[in-house]
Amino acid sequence: MGKVIVIPVIILAIAFTAFIYYRAANVLRRIDKMLDSAINNSFSEDDFTEAQLSKIESKMYRYLNAGKTARNKISKEQDAVKALVSDISHQTKTPIANVLLYTDLLNEQSGLNENAKELISNINIQTEKLNFLIQSLVKVSRLENGIVAVIPRENLINDLFDTIDFTQAAMQKHIELTVEKAGDLTAVFDLKWTGEALSNIIDNALKYTPDGGRVSVSASEYEMFVRIDIADTGIGIGEEETAKIFMRFYRSPSVSDEKGVGIGLYLVREIISKEGGYVKVGSNIGKGSIFSIFLPKN
């Protein structure tokens, strides 16, 4: 009699276990489907009926649905920023160009006293600064909002070095600028944007190196990276400032009189990080600095 009772109990237990397993498997399949649709950016509340979902599925559904709403909002905000950047870039070109044109025309007028000439020169300098600031902000905004994408691909380091055009600027300050050829060394980077990053560092090196100094550019190969060093014999950077110089708009009090708005090195870090690389700096006050760009290899 006891055996007769035990057998149905065992069958019932097996059936219950199979039911629980089947139900759990269905839950996992539906959650997996939700996650796949979210990853593919195709999640839609119409694909899932919350009333038919388990408690855990309902939480996942609400979480993913909220994420989709947030992404849509961010996308709309980015579109608004893109439109604003485009408007700023377009609307400021003509007035700035006109101001520069008028200062050139004023300079050509005869009979101007020294005070008038100085005022015209100051207007020209400040307008150039404004133009530089606006163009820098446009570049940063386009980069941050994906209007202009960094597209890394395998390139020769020498092709990057060929974009360097600072011979005239170095000669004006009697600075010895040397660029060591890198042979057939390659790395993965966007040639145009990395050229801009490298140029920003070299421009700073020339700006903050006294007349008669040296600036050198070289490359060396590591197992996973190619390292590009930009070394100078300039004024150097204090240890307490090395973490700040890559911040947007940061300018050291010691160089406040020099031309610049504190965007260049921020752009450098943004560009190189988007390529999967990084930037380091080593410096000693009064002895110079070495900026090192690490670009990934294939």
Beta strands, then each sheet from edge to edge (+ up, - down):
strand 1: 153-156
strand 2: 176-179
strand 3: 186-189
strand 4: 214-221
strand 5: 225-232
strand 6: 278-284
strand 7: 288-296
sheet 1: 1+ 3-
sheet 2: 2+ 4+ 5- 7+ 6-
end
